[in-house]
């Protein structure tokens, strides 16, 4: 009995049903089972006990004739109806995406999956559900500018594919200046305070093409950061400075240089707030000038009414002006401003493609991608979303990461695609991966070691801005402080907040029931005696920040841990501080759950004589992170192996914080100490910092020249203070009103009196 293959499927995805009995042979006597398994494309349908042939190679009619297998066209329907030959079904279909013009869909059809996978290369992503490859335009053509073998491209797609490999039109003198600035410290020799004559000369060259950094730019920059911003504007569109060197400021400065009226910033979810604040400080002065006039709207009349119910806090003011727009998970996407900044969590882009479309339609003039190593898997959902956004806009596209490669070059492909440099510099994703990586039998990418020197040379010459901490050490103060706002789950903090309000309410009602007069003096006396009420609220804020801290620490450990001769080496050991024991306990549990190995802990439960032994593990390179309680480890131990510090929460006494910092910043320390304090909005963090600033004012009088202001963000050198601090109007207002923890309690009492409509006695 002759074997028959029945044509089924669709014109876009044709396949042939091939069913045969046990032990069936082809006319040449070979096993039908062995033959079908060697085909370019086939799948076994277990429910039907049938093979489906999805790939035959070129000229399928000849293929089946050679095997003496008949093709049955009797079941064809739809766009296959009426066919009597397979010749029109073998050539792949190439269709450019209407949604994302940089992307093309390639359906292999009877040419076969394996054949097309080999032709398109490792940059092609197979979409199993739709039976097609998702391919970047540049991967459709060869280095010679011809369509790859077997592909027929329409004229517009071909022209776009060739054009994708062309560099942005930047004059060569500007590129040369940007190249030199990209690795420059911006200063001459040991000079720290101002740009060198050479740096100024190079900046003038770049500025002749881009313009200068506007005078309204709201953040101060070190010379190396100024050099980096102009290098970015001049074409080096991947910012890969080592962690702690201020990539945020350089990126915002580059957007300002490019005069971006609309800037979209894609960031990890936990730092949406922080980026909004930085963008407001940096770009706000310029954006404020170009906002449309506000329409006055009458305020509705309100009447006070007494309530015996559960007290509620006063309504919150908007976090930012309308031209700074955060997009957060679980909340409605707000309207985009005519001119302004939109900050969006990278995880949202991956899960909500329509959000990518909205941002593209907004037509941003700059797109900044923070911690882009989080989207290092080329085919990953997050990476694809970031790439789709970046490649769909004609604007400054800047990926940022201190760790562009963790294991192999393939991890940097998406970064380069976002920057717009992958196609013109490296010939596309497939060419890059074929040149700089190899694949093992599991399909995993490994470094092609002999090509790595060439890769580094090209990245430095044409792509990135990268300086290490040691390169700019002389520009940095001995101790550099900064803050990082993180997103929190407010549930735990809200519970502590409600409990505190209930306790204060009980006292108020007791006073009223007893006929006592509640005056300002009465409130002050109560507040001074009940500062203990604040402790649970402070601890709740610390606990709420732990998920953000764990993510930051996990990324840090992954990026700074190397294996040398079979042994782990921690290149940037980390010190993490907390204040309250409940926070430390929650942190210990979170560290264990996150699987952060090789960590040490020092809290009140560790005996005094054993604390240095734990510290010695860090000093000797046995652990990569140490978690410390300010009260237990803030004195008497040495941690100079670490120069990077994170405070999840702080003490309210400046000396205790400074002492904790100085576990790293002491004799034996060779590096600038980077101190980062995690802050969360709608907690007591802002109040605590106001209290610390006020205490520093008094201490400065008593101990001039000492390191009293532990909230001071050391962002730029200054002859008088050796520091620079950005304070908002709200910060200054808090500073006027909060000088102690008692002031916080007093403010809460007055809030509740107002909410309940109670009069305050004179």
TORGUMAR-893904 format. One line per field, with one value per residue (C-alpha): residue in one letter; chain; x, y, z. Coordinates in steps of 0.001 Angstrom, whole numbers. Layout:
# TORGUMAR-893904
rest c(A,...)
kette c(A,...)
xx c(X,...)
yy c(Y,...)
zz c(Z,...)
# end
This chain:
# TORGUMAR-893904
rest c(X,X,X,X,X,X,X,X,X,X,X,X,X,X,X,X,X,X,X,X,X,X,X,X,X,X,X,X,X,X,X,X,X,X,X,X,X,X,X,X,X,X,X,X,X,X,X,X,X,X,X,X,X,X,X,X,X,X,X,X,X,X,X,X,X,X,X,X,X,X,X,X,X,X,X,X,X,X,X,X,X,X,X,X,X,X,X,X,X,X,X,X,X,X,X,X,X,X,X,X,X,X,X,X,X,X,X,X,X,X,X,X,X,X,X,X,X,X,X,X,X,X,X,X,X,X,X,X,X,X,X,X,X,X,X,X,X,X,X,X,X,X,X,X,X,X,X,X,X,X,X,X,X,X,X,X,X,X,X,X,X,X,X,X,X,X,X,X,X,X,X,X,X,X,X,X,X,X,X,X,X,X,X,X,X,X,X,X,X,X,X,X,X,X,X,X,X,X,X,X,X,X,X,X,X,X,X,X,X,X,X,X,X,X,X,X,X,X,X,X,X,X,X,X,X,X,X,X,X,X,X,X,X,X,X,X,X,X,X,X,X,X,X,X,X,X,X,X,X,X,X,X,X,X,X,X,X,X,X,X,X,X,X,X,X,X,X,X,X,X,X,X,X,X,X,X,X,X,X,X,X,X,X,X,X,X,X,X,X,X,X,X,X,X,X,X,X,X,X,X,X,X,X,X,X,X,X,X,X,X,X,X,X,X,X,X,X,X,X,X,X,X,X,X,X,X,X,X,X,X,X,X,X,X,X,X,X,X,X,X,X,X,X,X,X,X,X,X,X,X,X,X,X,X,X,X,X,X,X,X,X,X,X,X,X,X,X,X,X,X,X,X,X,X,X,X,X,X,X,X,X,X,X,X,X,X,X,X,X,X,X,X,X,X,X,X,X,X,X,X,X,X,X,X,X,X,X,X,X,X,X,X,X,X,X,X,X,X,X,X,X,X,X,X,X,X,X,X,X,X,X,X,X,X,X,X,X,X,X,X,X,X,X,X,X,X,X,X,X,X,X,X,X,X,X,X,X,X,X,X,X,X,X,X,X,X,X,X,X,X,X,X,X,X,X,X,X,X,X,X,X,X,X,X,X,X,X,X,X,X,X,X,X,X,X,X,X,X,X,X,X,X,X,X,X,X,X,X,X,X,X,X,X,X,X,X,X,X,X,X,X,X,X,X,X,X,X,X,X,X,X,X,X,X,X,X,X,X,X,X,X,X,X,X,X,X,X,X,X,X,X,X,X,X,X,X,X,X,X,X,X,X,X,X,X,X,X,X,X,X,X,X,X,X,X,X,X,X,X,X,X,X,X,X,X,X,X,X,X,X,X,X,X,X,X,X,X,X,X,X,X,X,X,X,X,X,X,X,X,X,X,X,X,X,X,X,X,X,X,X,X,X,X,X,X,X,X,X,X,X,X,X,X,X,X,X,X,X,X,X,X,X,X,X,X,X,X,X,X,X,X,X,X,X,X,X,X,X,X,X,X,X,X,X,X,X,X,X,X,X,X,X,X,X,X,X,X,X,X,X,X,X,X,X,X,X,X,X,X,X,X,X,X,X,X,X,X,X,X,X,X,X,X,X,X,X,X,X,X,X,X,X,X,X,X,X,X,X,X,X,X,X,X,X,X,X,X,X,X,X,X,X,X,X,X,X,X,X,X,X,X,X,X,X,X,X,X,X,X,X,X,X,X,X,X,X,X,X,X,X,X,X)
kette c(A,A,A,A,A,A,A,A,A,A,A,A,A,A,A,A,A,A,A,A,A,A,A,A,A,A,A,A,A,A,A,A,A,A,A,A,A,A,A,A,A,A,A,A,A,A,A,A,A,A,A,A,A,A,A,A,A,A,A,A,A,A,A,A,A,A,A,A,A,A,A,A,A,A,A,A,A,A,A,A,A,A,A,A,A,A,A,A,A,A,A,A,A,A,A,A,A,A,A,A,A,A,A,A,A,A,A,A,A,A,A,A,A,A,A,A,A,A,A,A,A,A,A,A,A,A,A,A,A,A,A,A,A,A,A,A,A,A,A,A,A,A,A,A,A,A,A,A,A,A,A,A,A,A,A,A,A,A,A,A,A,A,A,A,A,A,A,A,A,A,A,A,A,A,A,A,A,A,A,A,A,A,A,A,A,A,A,A,A,A,A,A,A,A,A,A,A,A,A,A,A,A,A,A,A,A,A,A,A,A,A,A,A,A,A,A,A,A,A,A,A,A,A,A,A,A,A,A,A,A,A,A,A,A,A,A,A,A,A,A,A,A,A,A,A,A,A,A,A,A,A,A,A,A,A,A,A,A,A,A,A,A,A,A,A,A,A,A,A,A,A,A,A,A,A,A,A,A,A,A,A,A,A,A,A,A,A,A,A,A,A,A,A,A,A,A,A,A,A,A,A,A,A,A,A,A,A,A,A,A,A,A,A,A,A,A,A,A,A,A,A,A,A,A,A,A,A,A,A,A,A,A,A,A,A,A,A,A,A,A,A,A,A,A,A,A,A,A,A,A,A,A,A,A,A,A,A,A,A,A,A,A,A,A,A,A,A,A,A,A,A,A,A,A,A,A,A,A,A,A,A,A,A,A,A,A,A,A,A,A,A,A,A,A,A,A,A,A,A,A,A,A,A,A,A,A,A,A,A,A,A,A,A,A,A,A,A,A,A,A,A,A,A,A,A,A,A,A,A,A,A,A,A,A,A,A,A,A,A,A,A,A,A,A,A,A,A,A,A,A,A,A,A,A,A,A,A,A,A,A,A,A,A,A,A,A,A,A,A,A,A,A,A,A,A,A,A,A,A,A,A,A,A,A,A,A,A,A,A,A,A,A,A,A,A,A,A,A,A,A,A,A,A,A,A,A,A,A,A,A,A,A,A,A,A,A,A,A,A,A,A,A,A,A,A,A,A,A,A,A,A,A,A,A,A,A,A,A,A,A,A,A,A,A,A,A,A,A,A,A,A,A,A,A,A,A,A,A,A,A,A,A,A,A,A,A,A,A,A,A,A,A,A,A,A,A,A,A,A,A,A,A,A,A,A,A,A,A,A,A,A,A,A,A,A,A,A,A,A,A,A,A,A,A,A,A,A,A,A,A,A,A,A,A,A,A,A,A,A,A,A,A,A,A,A,A,A,A,A,A,A,A,A,A,A,A,A,A,A,A,A,A,A,A,A,A,A,A,A,A,A,A,A,A,A,A,A,A,A,A,A,A,A,A,A,A,A,A,A,A,A,A,A,A,A,A,A,A,A,A,A,A,A,A,A,A,A,A,A,A,A,A,A,A,A,A,A,A,A,A,A,A,A,A,A,A,A,A,A,A,A,A,A,A,A,A,A,A,A,A,A,A,A,A,A,A,A,A,A,A,A,A,A,A,A,A,A,A,A,A,A,A,A,A,A,A,A,A,A,A,A,A,A,A,A,A,A,A,A,A,A,A)
xx c(0,1425,2255,410,958,-2214,-1841,-3471,-2937,-2919,-1014,1093,1681,1209,1814,1274,-373,1674,184,1465,1253,3779,6858,5872,8615,9191,9298,13098,12759,13866,11875,9169,9682,13411,12763,10244,12424,15195,13005,13801,10502,8078,5949,4307,665,295,-3496,-3851,-829,175,3203,2810,5509,6186,9435,10741,13378,13328,11282,8927,7281,10608,11237,8119,8604,12100,10699,7818,5218,1980,599,-3156,-4776,-8348,-8661,-7357,-9590,-9407,-6338,-4970,-8064,-7407,-3676,-2187,1472,3599,6003,4283,4509,8192,9591,9446,6958,8485,6134,7150,5410,2938,3198,6989,8651,12062,10685,9878,7953,9361,7245,9476,6648,7943,11503,11627,12288,15856,16860,15459,16880,20336,19852,18439,20918,20711,19160,15889,13310,10952,7326,5971,2359,2310,4767,7026,10393,10542,13563,15229,15407,19191,19202,17490,20505,24173,27189,27247,23745,21974,18895,19846,19527,15953,14353,12348,12027,9678,11503,10450,11489,14792,15545,14691,16920,19873,19197,19125,22821,23711,25178,23392,24463,27018,30038,33287,34984,32050,32353,36089,35525,32808,35130,37792,35275,33754,36827,37860,37923,37382,40321,44033,46210,45253,43148,39695,37599,37101,37265,40653,41361,41337,37950,36525,37886,36246,32967,32967,33280,30336,28292,28736,26495,24231,24266,25527,24096,21432,22155,18828,19925,19186,21874,25574,28019,31577,33929,33869,30053,30066,32437,30161,27022,28615,30050,26499,25159,27979,27069,28368,24905,25558,26349,28333,30186,30927,28242,28124,29451,26205,24804,21416,22785,24773,21752,19519,22242,22455,18674,19013,21832,19599,16805,14342,10842,9519,11584,10538,12553,12259,13438,13152,9809,11421,13083,10264,9987,13720,13900,10921,12719,15981,14174,12250,15459,17419,14895,12141,13564,13510,10175,8497,9239,7439,4285,938,-935,-3081,-6815,-8229,-10912,-13146,-12621,-15723,-17047,-16230,-17622,-15994,-17866,-17130,-16592,-16260,-15158,-11658,-9422,-8065,-4991,-5425,-5577,-2170,-822,378,3913,5106,3965,1890,4907,6588,4454,5158,3475,3143,1766,-1838,-2652,-4339,-1979,-2170,-2374,962,2042,2517,6115,7588,8947,7238,8861,7639,8530,10252,8110,4959,6230,6729,3256,1334,2209,-447,1618,4551,2203,1028,4590,5569,2523,3615,6690,9448,12644,14760,14360,16502,16706,18069,19676,19333,21147,17784,16702,19817,17981,17440,14175,12806,9544,11114,13986,11603,9383,12336,13691,10311,9963,13498,13534,10135,11140,13483,15192,18129,18067,20314,20692,22455,24119,27218,27327,26808,28109,27763,28938,29117,28800,25271,24040,24945,23047,19827,21706,23302,19992,18318,21184,20750,24313,23831,22894,25239,28292,27972,25715,22763,21998,22836,26141,27095,26324,27965,31122,31498,29805,29548,26676,27057,24927,22292,21949,23510,25752,29393,32111,34227,37345,39634,37244,36766,39693,38143,34754,36227,38045,34876,32774,35328,35821,32205,29662,29953,30920,32763,34950,35845,35746,39543,39674,37831,38798,40539,37382,35353,35331,36567,32939,30256,26669,23582,19956,17773,13998,12410,8841,7295,4214,2427,272,2588,3413,-263,-1135,1478,280,-3357,-2342,-464,-3418,-5742,-3491,-3253,-7013,-7598,-5509,-7408,-10781,-9613,-8590,-11926,-13957,-12059,-12788,-9092,-8176,-6114,-3740,-459,1416,-590,213,3921,4083,2323,4533,7790,6745,5474,8171,8034,4889,7075,9270,6789,6192,9919,10426,7476,9094,12327,10538,8608,11903,13347,11991,13601,16832,16940,16562,19325,21637,20932,21766,24881,26118,25499,27377,30378,31002,33569,34937,38716,40453,37275,36971,34463,35969,33896,35180,32970,31949,28862,27933,24228,22917,19617,18573,15635,15752,12433,13918,17058,14967,12823,15987,17574,14464,14372,18059,17546,14446,16243,19118,21811,24734,28039,26534,27360,25200,26071,23232,22540,22282,25941,28244,30622,33768,32406,31519,34984,35202,32188,33734,36995,35152,34396,37941,39374,37128,35067,31725,30459,27924,27595,24352,24878,22824,23859,23685,25677,28256,28498,31735,34711,34980,36786,35191,37691,37438,34109,33753,30089,27364,23564,21426,17989,17150,19141,19440,18168,21496,24042,27069,25724,25269,28677,30311,28626,29857,33350,33552,34470,35856,38896,42635,43338,40585,42000,38765,36121,33310,29924,27071,23499,20464,17199,14178,10456,7797,4782,6852,8801,11996,11684,10893,13878,16221,14860,15553,19104,19755,18575,20780,23723,23244,23740,26648,28364,28423,29911,32178,32929,34547,33302,31200,27928,25447,25007,22132,24335,24478,28059,27434,30111,33216,32859,35641,33644,31697,33315,29757,26607,23034,19729,16825,13256,10821,9073,12383,12963,9419,9943,13214,11356,8779,10576,13544,12865,10754,8439,7603,6344,4039,2854,2053,16,-2003,-2812,-3743,-6273,-7738,-8234,-9734,-12216,-13102,-11933,-10894,-7418,-7420,-5547)
yy c(0,3413,5849,9170,12600,14689,18473,20334,23531,27013,28903,30539,27323,24341,20772,17282,14490,11308,8206,4673,1327,-375,-1489,394,919,3314,1934,1837,-515,1962,2384,5044,5774,6442,8554,10888,11427,12839,15391,19152,19629,17192,16749,13714,14023,11426,11760,10904,8595,10503,12363,15856,16980,20713,21009,19396,21841,23491,22062,19851,18304,16813,15776,13610,12317,11140,9261,7950,9315,10670,14025,14159,17609,16473,17926,21405,24264,28038,29565,26106,25122,24328,23678,20789,21511,22302,24635,27807,26612,26093,29617,31360,34195,37450,40013,43252,44008,46874,47411,47420,48417,47086,43557,41032,37765,34879,31769,28899,26930,23876,25253,23876,25169,23898,25288,28734,28727,28164,30894,33522,32760,32750,36213,34851,34072,31185,31868,28361,29445,31329,29046,31876,33499,37016,38630,42034,43746,43645,39842,39622,40815,39878,42102,42608,44075,41149,39313,36119,32871,31742,35054,37248,40770,43413,46635,48590,45818,45334,49065,49243,46221,47801,51161,49553,48815,52464,54517,57601,60666,62254,64151,62251,64993,64773,60982,61262,63769,61577,58575,60347,61697,58230,57020,60393,61442,65002,66348,66783,64701,65234,68317,67600,70722,71593,70253,70106,72296,69160,68059,71516,71437,68061,69228,72250,69894,67757,70821,72241,69355,68904,72134,72641,71380,73977,76286,75310,71678,71081,68624,69178,66908,65774,66441,62763,62862,65952,64149,61103,63114,64727,61381,59982,62950,62470,58861,56552,55357,52687,53933,51231,53067,50970,50924,54024,56524,58388,56970,58522,62048,61469,60038,62946,65394,63737,64100,67780,68290,66763,69165,66356,67744,64236,61651,58111,56285,52499,51312,48427,48655,49423,52651,54380,56892,57558,58251,60599,62600,62706,63679,66391,67834,67569,68371,70037,73574,73361,71570,74039,76850,75200,73924,75074,77558,75908,76382,77620,75326,76357,74357,72645,73989,71812,71689,70251,67512,65670,61959,59275,56706,55491,58505,58869,60708,63943,63455,63119,65791,64615,63273,65251,68030,66889,66880,64092,60972,57658,54499,51835,48321,48016,51636,53319,54768,58561,61004,61812,65468,67608,68013,66081,62801,59420,56829,53262,49938,47561,44649,46485,46835,43098,42269,45050,45446,48140,50305,50090,51305,54213,55293,55034,57131,59770,60242,60683,62472,60453,56941,55895,52261,51754,48467,47089,43893,42852,42282,40446,37365,38204,36276,37196,39067,42037,42277,42151,44872,47173,46554,47172,50498,51639,50556,52111,55672,58060,59493,59301,55692,55049,51724,51903,49232,48846,45152,44834,41258,38769,35615,35910,38426,37289,39140,42475,41994,43564,46494,47228,46839,49328,51744,51504,50242,46502,46647,49342,48402,44610,43655,42539,40069,36906,38233,39391,36046,34036,36129,36460,33371,29646,27336,24063,20996,22334,25524,27721,30577,30563,33175,32832,33764,34454,37181,38941,41383,42540,42968,45134,47250,47879,48641,51186,52677,52995,52094,52691,55112,53153,54310,52278,53577,53721,55851,58746,58127,61476,63328,61611,62572,59965,59222,59672,59649,59308,58265,55876,55965,52531,51356,49490,47431,49874,47253,46608,50265,51218,48697,50215,53691,52847,51306,54473,56684,54507,54804,58562,58776,56800,59316,62241,60720,59900,63522,64809,62316,63416,67060,67853,70759,69724,72594,72938,72455,69323,67882,68698,66990,63896,63812,64082,61227,58888,58872,55082,55189,55985,52868,50411,52884,53259,49483,48968,51339,49352,46025,47463,48275,44762,43362,46262,45810,42075,42688,45285,43048,39974,41896,43288,39860,38379,41213,41245,37545,35805,32284,32055,28699,27138,29626,32450,35932,38921,41949,44527,43216,44928,46191,46504,48302,48225,49675,47763,44112,43239,44582,42473,39375,39969,40576,37298,35420,37258,36570,32857,32796,34649,32148,34764,32581,33552,36249,37213,38772,40874,41879,41978,38197,37754,37790,40751,38619,36861,39956,40628,36956,37492,40721,38877,36611,39683,40982,37632,37331,34427,36245,38854,40692,41439,42538,44649,46213,49829,49275,46027,46609,50384,50466,48300,46326,46857,46307,47956,45123,46720,50245,49976,50436,50328,51632,50031,52201,54601,55688,59131,60059,61340,60016,56460,56608,58177,55531,52796,54359,54529,50748,50962,54475,54143,53540,50735,51757,52474,53289,55977,54702,54743,55083,54617,55166,53572,55842,55282,57948,58169,56797,58590,58600,62259,63289,61353,63051,66464,65639,64508,67738,69842,67925,68458,72236,72194,69767,71920,74768,72584,70510,72527,70524,67174,64822,65819,66037,62379,63209,65367,63865,64209,64774,67250,68779,72236,74362,75397,72294,69575,68446,69212,68580,68896,69874,70369,72917,70081,69008,72533,72715,69462,70828,73789,71632,68455,68611,65504,62370,64197,66648,63723,62546,66110,66491,63261,64481,67733,65825,63726,66742,68427,65310,64867,68534,69139,72636,73157,75121,78399)
zz c(0,-1025,1739,1595,3188,3558,3253,6151,8117,6611,3951,6666,8612,6311,7480,6139,8097,7698,9244,8811,10490,12732,10782,7608,5054,2182,-1362,-1083,1861,4586,7780,7533,11243,10798,7698,9319,12389,10180,8431,8716,10583,12168,15270,16841,17910,20630,20829,17129,17000,13906,12557,11106,8667,9111,7178,3990,2806,-602,-3484,-1455,-4548,-5596,-2002,-1808,-5365,-4474,-1467,-3654,-1205,-2631,-1483,-918,-1418,-837,2696,1950,3017,3291,1712,813,-1191,-4841,-4503,-6422,-5637,-2586,-4387,-3127,475,1130,1062,4489,4935,6141,7663,9324,12615,12415,16167,16458,13158,14239,14481,11765,11937,9924,9443,8289,6584,4702,4620,8153,11629,11877,8486,9238,12767,11294,8684,11034,13832,17641,17766,16357,19053,18406,19299,19757,20201,16885,15066,13951,14621,16032,14406,14528,11127,11052,11238,7830,5846,5557,6151,2379,2492,835,2065,3872,1968,1397,2424,90,1459,112,-859,2236,4645,2821,2883,6609,7365,5583,7237,10698,10335,9762,12601,13857,11932,14273,12875,13309,15394,17831,17994,18629,21444,22981,22769,24810,27318,27798,29685,31107,34756,33567,35563,35116,37422,41051,40335,41759,41808,38157,34633,32975,29914,27744,29078,28436,24895,24226,25754,23434,20448,21586,22542,19035,17933,20970,22927,26508,29772,30643,33549,35119,35580,39237,40410,40929,39118,39622,36692,35660,35645,33426,31050,31062,30294,27235,26108,26164,24228,21716,20906,23649,24551,27188,30697,32501,35281,38348,41078,43252,40707,40054,36819,37633,37534,34365,32588,33593,32583,29154,28763,29694,27193,24504,25574,26133,26731,27312,29143,29987,32647,33071,36475,38951,40804,44135,42984,41092,43925,44006,40278,40469,43108,41171,37961,39796,41238,37975,35235,37249,36992,33202,32919,35265,32825,29921,31634,30227,32464,35119,35012,38288,39678,42579,45750,47117,50411,53405,56910,59990,61716,64892,64737,67361,64808,63996,63251,59743,58643,56653,52852,51231,48965,45535,45775,42741,40437,37436,35129,37142,36651,38417,37087,39754,39842,40972,40211,37277,34687,35108,32228,30616,30693,27619,28768,31642,32961,33200,35499,35047,36677,34238,35422,34299,30740,30483,31758,30001,26293,25936,28308,25885,23138,25301,26004,22341,21392,23923,21690,24319,23397,25835,27225,30187,31334,34851,36016,32501,33488,34931,31319,30173,28823,25152,24763,28203,28614,30392,27903,24940,26403,27100,23623,21987,23757,22982,19346,18610,19414,17659,20716,23103,24345,27314,29144,32520,34614,36722,35808,32035,32037,34869,33101,29312,26457,25519,28609,27016,23751,24966,26506,23133,21295,23649,23090,19304,18920,18433,14758,13374,15452,15699,12782,14882,17643,15716,14416,17918,19546,16770,17149,20906,22304,21740,22639,24519,23839,26250,24199,26892,25738,26838,26216,23095,25039,22108,20900,24258,23812,20538,22217,24983,22421,20390,23469,24650,21198,20119,22772,26448,29178,31835,34721,37787,41343,41538,38360,40010,43628,44053,43059,45747,49427,51931,52748,50116,51333,49214,49613,47659,47861,47614,47150,50080,50844,53193,54960,57912,58373,58159,60871,63220,62261,63065,66393,67338,66368,68461,71530,71200,70644,73847,75803,74269,75145,78680,79161,77872,79926,83060,82270,81719,79470,76443,75860,73987,77238,78072,74635,74986,78362,77007,73907,75908,78180,75452,72772,73159,71037,68018,68265,66663,63851,63184,63289,60921,58429,58630,58119,55159,53409,53771,50443,48579,50515,49799,46077,46104,48151,46004,42821,44495,45574,42148,40467,42814,43398,41193,41159,40920,41012,42342,45211,45654,45694,46848,44949,46722,50189,51564,55061,55917,59034,60935,64282,65787,66812,65087,61864,62297,63003,59924,57914,59046,57927,54601,53913,54523,52321,49510,49628,50211,51234,52825,55054,58636,61351,64400,66701,70399,70497,69504,72518,72697,72402,69302,67304,65891,64901,62633,61344,60658,58229,56156,56566,55432,52391,53750,53435,50997,53165,56868,58541,61630,64383,65030,68783,68785,66051,65770,67747,68594,65338,62033,58634,56295,53759,52862,51512,50516,53125,53138,56011,55923,58941,61104,64702,65701,67276,64708,66601,66513,62748,62197,64389,62366,59118,60535,60936,57235,57007,59279,59177,56743,54337,50875,49039,49197,51415,49693,52210,50941,53167,52045,52479,51977,51550,53844,56720,59456,57381,56345,59935,61274,58827,59817,63471,62612,60681,63609,66020,63673,63865,67613,67399,64770,67262,69977,67738,64594,61825,63124,60998,62641,59770,58876,56484,54292,50802,49627,45976,44970,46515,48013,49459,52513,53490,51372,50691,48803,49855,48024,50274,49085,50494,52327,53890,55150,56539,58442,59762,61288,63040,64125,66443,68543,68616,71011,68219,66120,68906,69452,65760,65803,68795,67014,63848,65731,67515,64143,62530,65365,65396,68987,69975,71398,74632,74641)
# end
